[in-house]
């Protein structure tokens, strides 16, 4: 997910003396300056959901179509997409601007729900949805039947590939990602609200920067996104899974370890310091 105020360089940091009022009286233009316009939380949650869909849901949907050795690399692609989401202009921000430490704490709160959400999704898939006659099993059977019917309308060669697509797993994982994103945006907003900050509108640039411009402005965040997301990608590979097994990590906890490394990678990427040449 992406948070208001991270666009650009995360320049909205508090500085010593920033809260001190000038000794001279305010000018007429300053007196007429409008107060920041509040933004409803729903817009913040939708922006977070959009970022999650681009950076994480899209690779999840594409991954089953890739050869097995390439599937872990979807996480590296997620890292690059996530880095780019941090560079997208945001129409909202928290006011007064949080400093770097507070901003990092808010981001961590926003990312944390992905860990229990993925663990719960895996648990329900292996228990509730696998138990014959349960509501979960009936829902899974219904969605699979609908998918099979849809595939029956496709050309034969396409249908043969589509029928092997794990539709139930992808739907379950995307639902977990969406739920985690919504919960995370609520935790982040609530944290800043408790610290006296308000979500307000932010003026967007007249022209949206192109990808080339975004990369040129902050290449270091894209490099960081690609590098740190290598960790969960390697853990999710065949070699990484064998390593976790030899390290004594219980099979039921492997997913949690990988997801935790994914959350750490996202936080590191979002908090990448701005490099000034």
Backbone bond lengths (Angstrom), bond angles and torsions (degrees), N, CA, C in turn:
res aa  C-N    CA-C-N  psi(-1)  N-CA   C-N-CA  omega(-1)  CA-C   N-CA-C  phi
1 X - - - 1.457 - - 1.513 109.98 -
2 X 1.292 115.86 162.35 1.464 120.93 -178.92 1.518 108.42 -122.87
3 X 1.303 116.95 145.30 1.458 121.38 -174.41 1.517 111.61 -115.12
4 X 1.335 116.90 142.55 1.460 120.19 175.70 1.512 110.58 -55.27
5 X 1.317 114.57 139.50 1.454 118.88 177.22 1.511 113.27 96.28
6 X 1.363 118.91 -8.65 1.454 119.82 -179.92 1.509 111.36 -89.54
7 X 1.324 119.13 -13.65 1.459 121.29 179.97 1.520 110.50 -62.42
8 X 1.290 114.33 144.13 1.460 120.05 -178.96 1.505 109.34 87.30
9 X 1.300 116.82 -114.51 1.450 120.79 -174.24 1.515 111.14 -124.36
10 X 1.313 117.91 12.61 1.452 121.69 -169.03 1.513 108.49 56.48
11 X 1.334 114.78 50.35 1.467 120.59 -176.10 1.521 112.53 -73.76
12 X 1.349 116.54 -14.42 1.458 118.92 -174.38 1.524 110.84 -79.37
13 X 1.294 117.00 66.89 1.460 121.55 178.55 1.515 109.54 -111.64
14 X 1.325 114.77 145.89 1.460 119.58 -179.85 1.521 109.08 -76.54
15 X 1.290 117.51 141.98 1.454 123.08 179.51 1.521 108.91 -123.58
16 X 1.310 117.39 152.23 1.469 119.31 177.68 1.519 109.85 -56.63
17 X 1.308 115.21 128.20 1.454 120.04 178.32 1.509 113.76 88.67
18 X 1.364 116.96 -4.16 1.459 118.59 -176.50 1.516 111.42 -66.54
19 X 1.347 115.99 -27.26 1.453 118.64 -177.86 1.522 113.00 -88.33
20 X 1.328 117.81 -3.53 1.458 120.31 -178.67 1.517 110.58 -77.23
21 X 1.292 116.16 137.52 1.462 121.24 179.71 1.521 110.05 -82.28
22 X 1.316 118.11 144.85 1.470 119.79 176.51 1.514 110.56 -66.49
23 X 1.326 116.52 150.08 1.459 120.63 -176.99 1.517 111.73 -75.60
24 X 1.370 116.47 -22.35 1.451 118.59 -179.09 1.522 110.59 -84.93
25 X 1.334 119.10 152.98 1.464 120.73 -178.86 1.519 110.87 -65.50
26 X 1.339 114.82 153.48 1.459 120.32 -179.81 1.516 110.03 -68.46
27 X 1.329 115.09 143.86 1.454 120.21 178.33 1.513 110.09 -77.05
28 X 1.329 115.47 169.23 1.460 119.65 -179.64 1.510 112.44 -63.32
29 X 1.367 116.76 -38.84 1.463 119.43 -179.89 1.516 110.67 -65.58
30 X 1.353 116.35 -37.02 1.463 119.16 179.33 1.518 110.82 -67.61
31 X 1.344 116.52 -35.83 1.455 119.64 179.93 1.525 110.98 -67.56
32 X 1.342 114.88 -32.89 1.462 117.82 -178.66 1.520 112.78 -84.50
33 X 1.324 117.85 -5.34 1.458 121.36 -178.49 1.527 110.11 -63.35
34 X 1.303 115.87 131.44 1.456 120.36 -177.36 1.518 110.82 -74.16
35 X 1.317 114.89 146.79 1.462 119.60 174.41 1.530 108.55 -71.67
36 X 1.356 118.31 151.79 1.467 120.49 179.54 1.527 111.23 -56.81
37 X 1.317 115.92 138.62 1.465 121.33 -178.35 1.527 110.06 -81.02
38 X 1.347 118.28 123.68 1.473 120.41 -179.92 1.527 111.34 -63.31
39 X 1.322 115.67 150.60 1.465 123.05 178.82 1.519 108.14 -120.75
40 X 1.323 117.17 135.16 1.466 121.77 178.95 1.525 110.44 -67.94
41 X 1.329 115.78 146.78 1.469 120.15 -176.79 1.528 112.12 -61.27
42 X 1.318 118.36 -29.85 1.459 121.25 -178.01 1.532 110.70 -57.03
43 X 1.334 116.80 -36.36 1.466 120.25 179.77 1.530 110.39 -68.12
44 X 1.311 116.55 -37.09 1.459 121.38 177.77 1.525 110.48 -66.11
45 X 1.330 115.68 -43.82 1.463 120.31 179.57 1.528 111.20 -64.27
46 X 1.326 116.74 -39.81 1.469 120.43 179.62 1.527 111.17 -67.58
47 X 1.329 117.05 -37.88 1.461 119.57 177.48 1.520 110.39 -64.65
48 X 1.327 116.29 -41.09 1.457 120.74 177.91 1.526 110.70 -63.65
49 X 1.336 116.28 -41.62 1.462 121.02 179.70 1.524 110.90 -64.89
50 X 1.322 116.46 -38.85 1.464 120.64 178.73 1.528 110.55 -63.18
51 X 1.324 116.75 -43.90 1.455 120.87 178.97 1.524 110.99 -62.82
52 X 1.326 116.39 -41.93 1.462 120.91 178.94 1.521 110.88 -63.93
53 X 1.331 116.86 -40.02 1.463 120.80 180.00 1.527 110.85 -62.74
54 X 1.324 116.67 -41.45 1.466 120.18 -177.66 1.533 111.21 -73.29
55 X 1.325 116.61 -46.90 1.463 120.32 -172.56 1.517 114.17 -82.04
56 X 1.346 118.21 -29.66 1.460 119.57 -173.04 1.530 114.25 -123.26
57 X 1.330 117.62 -42.29 1.464 118.55 -178.90 1.525 111.98 -67.69
58 X 1.340 116.72 -43.09 1.467 119.79 -178.39 1.528 111.56 -58.93
59 X 1.355 119.79 -48.78 1.473 118.92 175.72 1.522 113.26 -61.82
60 X 1.339 117.53 -32.75 1.463 120.71 177.52 1.525 110.79 -63.06
61 X 1.328 116.43 -40.25 1.461 121.35 -179.51 1.530 110.79 -69.06
62 X 1.320 116.65 -37.57 1.475 121.03 -176.06 1.528 111.71 -80.15
63 X 1.328 118.76 -30.06 1.462 122.88 -172.09 1.526 114.26 -51.89
64 X 1.346 120.58 -44.31 1.472 119.25 -178.16 1.534 113.76 -62.52
65 X 1.323 117.80 -17.40 1.464 121.22 -179.71 1.520 112.09 -85.53
66 X 1.339 116.76 -9.25 1.456 121.19 -177.44 1.526 111.04 -88.99
67 X 1.332 118.05 153.70 1.472 120.35 171.82 1.526 110.08 -60.15
68 X 1.298 117.37 148.66 1.468 122.13 -175.36 1.532 113.62 -50.96
69 X 1.344 120.16 -43.96 1.469 118.88 -178.94 1.524 113.70 -65.27
70 X 1.340 117.16 -20.86 1.460 120.22 -177.56 1.529 113.24 -93.81
71 X 1.313 117.61 -12.46 1.469 119.82 -175.20 1.527 113.55 -58.96
72 X 1.340 120.15 -41.48 1.472 118.72 178.70 1.527 113.28 -61.19
73 X 1.324 117.73 -24.26 1.457 120.89 -178.10 1.525 112.10 -71.16
74 X 1.320 116.60 -8.69 1.474 118.80 174.38 1.528 110.01 -61.54
75 X 1.345 116.17 -28.67 1.466 120.17 -178.41 1.525 110.81 -72.62
76 X 1.328 117.24 -32.73 1.462 119.68 174.53 1.525 109.91 -66.82
77 X 1.333 115.72 -40.98 1.467 119.42 175.56 1.525 110.47 -61.70
78 X 1.335 117.02 -39.24 1.462 120.56 175.61 1.519 110.93 -59.09
79 X 1.340 116.12 -39.74 1.465 119.68 179.53 1.513 112.32 -62.94
80 X 1.320 117.06 -41.92 1.462 120.48 179.20 1.526 111.06 -68.68
81 X 1.326 116.16 -40.78 1.465 119.65 178.00 1.529 110.73 -66.52
82 X 1.321 115.89 -39.36 1.464 120.05 179.15 1.521 110.80 -64.50
83 X 1.340 116.24 -41.87 1.466 120.06 177.31 1.523 110.47 -60.29
84 X 1.312 116.13 -41.08 1.463 119.26 179.94 1.526 111.34 -67.10
85 X 1.333 117.21 -33.91 1.457 119.93 177.67 1.527 111.15 -64.29
86 X 1.331 116.60 -32.32 1.461 119.59 177.51 1.518 112.11 -66.51
87 X 1.331 116.72 -22.10 1.452 121.76 -178.18 1.522 113.08 -94.85
88 X 1.312 116.95 -2.95 1.460 119.85 179.66 1.537 109.76 -74.81
89 X 1.327 118.11 136.60 1.468 119.73 176.78 1.528 111.30 -59.39
90 X 1.302 116.13 134.58 1.461 121.07 -179.55 1.527 110.52 -105.92
91 X 1.336 118.05 135.18 1.461 120.41 179.53 1.527 113.04 -82.77
92 X 1.333 117.53 8.25 1.467 120.41 -178.39 1.522 109.51 -149.00
93 X 1.325 114.86 161.33 1.466 121.32 179.21 1.515 108.87 -157.66
94 X 1.327 115.78 166.36 1.458 120.33 175.13 1.524 109.06 -92.19
95 X 1.320 114.88 136.85 1.465 121.43 -177.89 1.527 109.16 -130.10
96 X 1.329 118.07 131.08 1.467 129.58 -3.44 1.532 110.84 -65.22
97 X 1.339 117.00 154.69 1.459 120.25 -177.14 1.525 111.70 -61.78
98 X 1.340 118.77 133.92 1.470 120.72 177.28 1.523 111.01 -75.46
99 X 1.325 116.00 152.44 1.459 118.74 174.20 1.527 109.02 -78.15
100 X 1.297 116.15 177.36 1.464 120.54 -173.42 1.527 112.58 -62.25
101 X 1.328 117.30 -41.16 1.462 120.39 -179.22 1.524 111.56 -64.38
102 X 1.323 116.36 -45.73 1.469 120.56 179.83 1.524 110.80 -67.28
103 X 1.324 116.02 -38.12 1.460 119.73 178.49 1.528 110.79 -63.22
104 X 1.336 116.50 -41.49 1.458 120.21 178.42 1.519 111.95 -64.48
105 X 1.341 117.15 -40.04 1.465 120.65 178.29 1.523 110.56 -63.30
106 X 1.343 116.50 -40.92 1.458 119.82 178.35 1.515 112.21 -64.53
107 X 1.327 116.70 -39.71 1.465 120.50 178.23 1.523 111.40 -65.01
108 X 1.326 116.26 -41.25 1.460 119.95 179.04 1.523 111.02 -61.23
109 X 1.330 116.52 -42.07 1.463 120.10 176.71 1.527 110.95 -61.76
110 X 1.334 116.38 -37.74 1.452 119.79 -179.60 1.511 113.47 -70.47
111 X 1.332 117.42 -29.18 1.461 121.36 -178.36 1.525 113.03 -89.00
112 X 1.324 116.76 -26.89 1.466 120.51 -173.98 1.533 114.13 -55.28
113 X 1.352 120.49 -39.94 1.469 119.15 -177.46 1.526 114.91 -58.50
114 X 1.338 118.05 -17.86 1.459 119.19 178.29 1.526 111.35 -64.38
115 X 1.334 117.71 -30.60 1.468 120.22 -178.29 1.530 111.16 -66.83
116 X 1.347 119.47 -56.53 1.468 118.21 178.67 1.530 112.86 -67.88
117 X 1.335 118.05 -29.65 1.469 120.00 -179.55 1.523 110.90 -64.89
118 X 1.335 117.71 -45.20 1.467 120.75 179.01 1.524 110.90 -67.75
119 X 1.340 116.93 -39.09 1.462 120.33 179.29 1.534 110.39 -64.12
120 X 1.334 116.56 -42.35 1.467 120.51 179.26 1.527 110.61 -66.19
121 X 1.335 116.07 -41.03 1.473 119.57 179.66 1.531 110.70 -61.43
122 X 1.330 117.01 -44.06 1.466 120.72 179.37 1.527 111.00 -64.98
123 X 1.328 116.64 -40.45 1.462 120.69 -179.78 1.530 111.40 -65.02
124 X 1.319 116.76 -45.00 1.458 120.30 179.79 1.535 111.52 -66.04
125 X 1.338 115.94 -36.23 1.468 119.48 178.76 1.523 111.19 -63.31
126 X 1.342 116.31 -40.58 1.459 120.69 -176.43 1.522 113.44 -83.45
127 X 1.329 117.66 -15.46 1.474 119.68 -177.87 1.528 111.33 -117.71
128 X 1.300 116.90 -76.46 1.463 122.19 -173.13 1.530 112.03 -58.39
129 X 1.336 116.91 -46.40 1.462 120.29 -176.65 1.524 112.41 -78.24
130 X 1.320 117.52 -14.33 1.464 120.61 -179.57 1.524 112.50 -97.49
131 X 1.329 116.65 -10.21 1.460 120.17 -177.72 1.520 109.95 -82.24
132 X 1.307 116.57 119.63 1.462 122.11 -176.03 1.525 110.88 -58.82
133 X 1.339 115.29 130.47 1.456 120.93 177.35 1.513 114.56 88.00
134 X 1.325 117.58 -7.56 1.470 120.17 -179.73 1.525 110.22 -76.64
135 X 1.333 115.61 163.19 1.464 120.77 177.63 1.533 110.19 -60.21
136 X 1.333 116.25 -40.58 1.454 119.57 179.35 1.523 112.01 -61.70
137 X 1.332 116.46 -42.30 1.467 120.23 179.26 1.525 110.87 -65.08
138 X 1.320 116.83 -37.41 1.475 119.69 179.64 1.531 110.86 -68.57
139 X 1.341 116.54 -40.05 1.468 120.07 177.37 1.533 110.20 -62.82
140 X 1.338 116.23 -43.74 1.462 120.64 179.32 1.524 110.88 -62.65
141 X 1.329 115.89 -41.89 1.473 119.78 -179.77 1.525 110.56 -65.87
142 X 1.332 117.10 -38.13 1.462 120.78 179.95 1.523 111.54 -66.14
143 X 1.343 116.71 -45.20 1.462 119.30 179.91 1.526 111.00 -66.96
144 X 1.341 116.94 -37.05 1.471 119.73 177.70 1.525 110.87 -65.66
145 X 1.329 116.25 -40.45 1.470 120.18 178.53 1.528 110.85 -63.71
146 X 1.331 116.37 -42.08 1.466 120.08 178.72 1.535 110.39 -63.84
147 X 1.334 115.82 -40.16 1.471 119.71 178.65 1.537 111.14 -65.16
148 X 1.335 115.83 -42.64 1.458 119.74 178.87 1.528 111.40 -62.62
149 X 1.320 116.42 -38.91 1.467 120.42 178.24 1.527 110.48 -64.83
150 X 1.343 115.75 -40.99 1.463 119.56 177.32 1.525 110.66 -63.22
151 X 1.321 116.80 -43.23 1.466 120.61 -179.55 1.525 111.25 -63.19
152 X 1.346 116.04 -29.46 1.451 119.77 179.07 1.517 113.53 -65.49
153 X 1.318 116.84 -18.51 1.470 121.21 179.03 1.529 111.97 -88.99
154 X 1.315 117.39 -6.76 1.459 121.56 -177.30 1.524 111.01 -88.97
155 X 1.338 117.70 161.12 1.469 120.22 173.36 1.526 110.33 -55.95
156 X 1.306 116.82 150.66 1.471 121.94 -171.23 1.516 112.98 -53.73
157 X 1.339 118.29 -48.73 1.459 120.76 -176.56 1.528 111.39 -65.98
158 X 1.324 116.11 -38.76 1.466 119.81 178.21 1.523 110.06 -68.26
159 X 1.327 116.13 -40.07 1.466 120.91 -179.27 1.525 111.33 -62.50
160 X 1.323 117.13 -38.03 1.463 120.49 -179.99 1.526 111.23 -61.17
161 X 1.333 116.27 -38.48 1.467 120.29 177.98 1.527 110.52 -74.15
162 X 1.332 116.19 -43.70 1.464 120.76 -177.00 1.524 112.46 -63.22
163 X 1.331 117.25 -34.60 1.466 120.43 -179.01 1.530 111.87 -66.25
164 X 1.320 117.55 -22.19 1.462 120.66 178.76 1.531 111.96 -87.81
165 X 1.326 116.74 -4.84 1.463 121.03 -178.69 1.529 110.03 -71.27
166 X 1.350 118.67 129.00 1.485 121.66 -177.92 1.539 111.43 -77.85
167 X 1.303 116.15 72.20 1.464 121.15 -172.30 1.524 112.33 -59.43
168 X 1.345 117.32 -39.93 1.464 119.34 -177.20 1.527 111.89 -67.32
169 X 1.327 116.83 -41.14 1.468 119.41 178.65 1.529 110.81 -64.01
170 X 1.333 116.64 -44.33 1.472 120.64 -178.06 1.531 109.76 -64.13
171 X 1.322 117.28 -43.59 1.464 119.88 178.76 1.528 110.98 -62.19
172 X 1.328 116.44 -43.67 1.465 120.37 -179.05 1.524 110.92 -64.21
173 X 1.340 116.91 -42.21 1.457 119.94 -178.65 1.530 111.30 -68.29
174 X 1.338 116.73 -40.15 1.470 119.82 178.33 1.526 111.35 -66.01
175 X 1.338 117.12 -37.52 1.463 119.97 176.78 1.526 110.46 -64.81
176 X 1.328 117.22 -39.03 1.464 120.46 178.01 1.524 110.40 -64.85
177 X 1.330 116.86 -40.51 1.464 120.52 178.49 1.523 111.10 -64.83
178 X 1.333 116.30 -41.80 1.462 119.40 179.65 1.527 110.94 -64.95
179 X 1.335 116.44 -43.80 1.471 120.16 179.44 1.528 110.78 -62.84
180 X 1.344 116.68 -42.10 1.467 120.31 179.53 1.519 111.08 -64.78
181 X 1.333 116.57 -39.05 1.460 120.27 179.50 1.525 111.57 -63.73
182 X 1.324 116.44 -44.84 1.466 121.01 -179.70 1.534 110.57 -65.11
183 X 1.342 115.71 -44.75 1.468 119.26 178.67 1.525 110.89 -63.99
184 X 1.327 116.46 -41.16 1.461 120.43 -179.25 1.514 112.81 -64.97
185 X 1.331 116.54 -40.38 1.465 118.78 178.73 1.523 110.57 -64.47
186 X 1.337 116.63 -34.85 1.459 119.76 177.05 1.515 112.28 -67.22
187 X 1.336 116.53 -40.83 1.471 119.87 178.47 1.525 111.58 -65.71
188 X 1.331 115.70 -42.75 1.473 119.12 -179.71 1.521 111.15 -63.79
189 X 1.342 115.90 -48.67 1.458 119.68 -179.04 1.531 111.02 -63.06
190 X 1.326 116.20 -41.19 1.454 119.85 179.07 1.523 112.53 -63.42
191 X 1.321 116.11 -39.30 1.467 121.17 178.48 1.524 110.77 -61.70
192 X 1.322 116.86 -47.39 1.465 119.53 -179.65 1.526 111.27 -69.29
193 X 1.319 116.06 -33.75 1.466 119.14 179.06 1.528 110.57 -65.36
194 X 1.332 116.46 -39.86 1.459 120.25 178.38 1.527 111.77 -65.28
195 X 1.314 116.50 -24.07 1.460 120.75 178.99 1.526 112.45 -94.06
196 X 1.347 115.35 15.32 1.462 120.13 173.18 1.508 115.31 85.26
197 X 1.333 117.25 16.89 1.464 119.53 -179.95 1.518 110.69 -103.67
198 X 1.304 114.33 156.15 1.461 121.13 -177.43 1.524 108.97 -127.61
199 X 1.311 116.05 144.16 1.460 121.08 176.04 1.524 108.34 -82.72
200 X 1.340 116.17 119.79 1.463 120.77 -175.01 1.521 109.94 -128.82
201 X 1.339 115.01 162.73 1.457 121.12 179.93 1.522 110.60 -71.23
202 X 1.302 114.33 152.29 1.460 121.01 179.77 1.524 108.36 -133.82
203 X 1.309 115.89 135.64 1.456 119.86 -178.30 1.520 110.37 -72.28
204 X 1.329 115.82 129.53 1.454 121.23 179.33 1.521 110.34 -86.54
205 X 1.320 117.71 153.49 1.464 119.83 176.19 1.526 110.75 -63.69
206 X 1.315 117.06 151.30 1.458 121.43 -177.92 1.525 111.34 -60.67
207 X 1.324 116.07 -36.18 1.464 121.47 179.56 1.519 108.47 -122.94
208 X 1.325 116.88 126.30 1.456 120.63 179.43 1.527 109.77 -68.10
209 X 1.326 118.07 128.32 1.472 119.79 -179.27 1.520 111.70 -63.87
210 X 1.326 115.75 138.31 1.453 120.73 178.16 1.523 110.19 -76.23
211 X 1.322 115.79 166.26 1.461 120.39 -178.55 1.526 110.77 -56.43
212 X 1.314 116.95 -43.14 1.461 120.24 -179.90 1.519 111.18 -59.49
213 X 1.328 116.70 -40.22 1.461 120.68 179.84 1.531 111.03 -69.70
214 X 1.329 116.08 -38.26 1.463 119.51 -179.79 1.530 111.00 -65.99
215 X 1.324 116.03 -40.92 1.465 119.45 178.95 1.526 110.44 -67.41
216 X 1.331 116.53 -41.73 1.467 120.35 -179.92 1.523 111.65 -64.56
217 X 1.341 116.64 -33.57 1.467 120.37 -178.86 1.522 111.98 -69.54
218 X 1.344 116.84 -38.52 1.462 119.68 -177.70 1.525 110.67 -144.99
219 X 1.319 118.16 70.29 1.475 119.41 -179.80 1.513 112.95 -62.32
220 X 1.352 116.58 -27.59 1.463 119.24 -175.66 1.518 113.19 -64.48
221 X 1.336 117.39 -30.53 1.468 118.48 -178.75 1.523 110.75 -73.29
222 X 1.331 117.19 -31.75 1.464 120.58 176.70 1.535 110.31 -71.66
223 X 1.330 116.74 -40.14 1.461 120.52 176.71 1.531 109.96 -61.96
224 X 1.334 115.43 -45.14 1.456 119.67 179.97 1.522 111.02 -63.07
225 X 1.340 116.74 -42.74 1.458 120.04 179.15 1.515 112.28 -59.43
226 X 1.338 116.70 -42.36 1.458 119.44 178.82 1.517 112.63 -67.95
227 X 1.345 117.13 -38.08 1.460 120.53 -175.75 1.528 113.01 -74.27
228 X 1.333 117.01 -50.76 1.472 118.23 -174.23 1.526 112.17 -71.80
229 X 1.327 118.04 -26.83 1.460 119.51 176.70 1.524 112.09 -76.65
230 X 1.344 116.17 -6.41 1.464 119.42 171.98 1.528 111.03 -65.51
231 X 1.331 117.17 -29.78 1.467 120.93 -177.61 1.534 110.92 -62.10
232 X 1.344 120.05 -56.68 1.465 118.32 177.31 1.526 112.66 -63.73
233 X 1.344 117.40 -30.97 1.469 119.87 178.43 1.527 110.51 -64.34
234 X 1.327 116.87 -43.76 1.461 120.14 179.41 1.526 111.55 -68.26
235 X 1.329 116.93 -37.72 1.463 120.05 177.38 1.521 111.74 -65.19
236 X 1.330 116.50 -29.91 1.464 121.18 -178.46 1.530 111.99 -84.87
237 X 1.321 117.57 -6.65 1.462 121.08 179.05 1.528 110.29 -79.48
238 X 1.325 115.85 170.62 1.466 120.00 179.53 1.525 110.98 -60.32
239 X 1.328 115.87 -41.61 1.466 120.22 179.33 1.525 111.00 -65.62
240 X 1.337 115.58 -42.63 1.463 119.67 179.72 1.515 112.83 -64.23
241 X 1.324 117.01 -39.43 1.462 120.81 179.20 1.528 110.91 -66.36
242 X 1.341 116.26 -37.00 1.463 119.30 176.08 1.522 110.71 -66.62
243 X 1.333 116.08 -38.23 1.462 120.38 178.04 1.524 110.69 -61.99
244 X 1.339 117.42 -45.02 1.464 120.78 179.93 1.527 110.82 -64.03
245 X 1.334 115.86 -36.27 1.465 119.35 178.63 1.527 110.82 -65.80
246 X 1.337 116.19 -43.99 1.466 119.91 178.96 1.522 111.71 -67.64
247 X 1.335 116.23 -28.36 1.469 120.45 179.18 1.524 111.95 -76.58
248 X 1.318 116.57 -4.60 1.464 120.59 176.88 1.514 114.90 87.47
249 X 1.333 117.44 14.27 1.463 120.03 178.13 1.526 109.05 -73.06
250 X 1.334 119.50 123.33 1.467 120.84 179.09 1.528 111.40 -57.88
251 X 1.305 116.39 145.08 1.459 120.68 -178.63 1.519 111.75 -55.18
252 X 1.342 117.09 -37.99 1.464 121.10 -178.46 1.528 112.25 -68.99
253 X 1.341 116.93 -18.34 1.467 120.52 -177.40 1.524 113.24 -100.37
254 X 1.333 117.31 -4.64 1.467 120.34 -177.71 1.525 110.92 -60.28
255 X 1.328 116.47 -45.42 1.462 120.60 179.61 1.520 111.97 -60.26
256 X 1.335 116.45 -39.43 1.461 120.55 179.60 1.519 111.01 -65.97
257 X 1.327 117.11 -38.70 1.463 120.50 178.52 1.526 110.46 -63.91
258 X 1.329 116.54 -44.89 1.462 120.42 -179.52 1.527 110.83 -65.61
259 X 1.330 116.69 -43.04 1.460 120.17 179.71 1.524 110.98 -64.99
260 X 1.330 117.10 -38.43 1.466 120.53 178.20 1.524 110.63 -63.35
261 X 1.320 117.09 -39.76 1.464 119.87 177.70 1.525 110.36 -68.00
262 X 1.324 116.51 -31.87 1.466 121.09 177.27 1.532 110.47 -66.87
263 X 1.328 116.38 -43.10 1.465 121.16 177.34 1.531 110.32 -63.27
264 X 1.336 116.49 -43.01 1.458 119.51 177.77 1.518 112.37 -62.25
265 X 1.337 116.41 -38.41 1.460 120.43 178.66 1.525 111.17 -65.83
266 X 1.333 116.31 -41.24 1.467 119.99 179.73 1.528 110.81 -64.84
267 X 1.335 116.85 -42.61 1.464 120.42 179.48 1.528 110.82 -64.59
268 X 1.323 117.06 -42.90 1.461 120.87 179.32 1.520 111.17 -62.42
269 X 1.335 116.09 -41.66 1.466 120.43 179.53 1.521 110.86 -63.44
270 X 1.331 116.25 -48.33 1.463 120.31 -177.41 1.525 112.18 -63.48
271 X 1.331 117.18 -31.52 1.460 121.13 -176.95 1.530 112.86 -97.11
272 X 1.323 117.64 15.40 1.457 121.27 179.03 1.527 110.25 -57.36
273 X 1.329 118.88 123.51 1.477 120.16 178.95 1.519 111.04 -63.07
274 X 1.314 114.92 150.24 1.462 119.61 178.65 1.520 109.96 -78.32
275 X 1.317 115.51 124.08 1.456 119.89 178.54 1.516 109.62 -88.50
276 X 1.303 116.26 126.23 1.452 121.65 177.38 1.522 108.88 -112.41
277 X 1.332 115.11 116.79 1.460 119.16 -178.59 1.518 110.70 -67.87
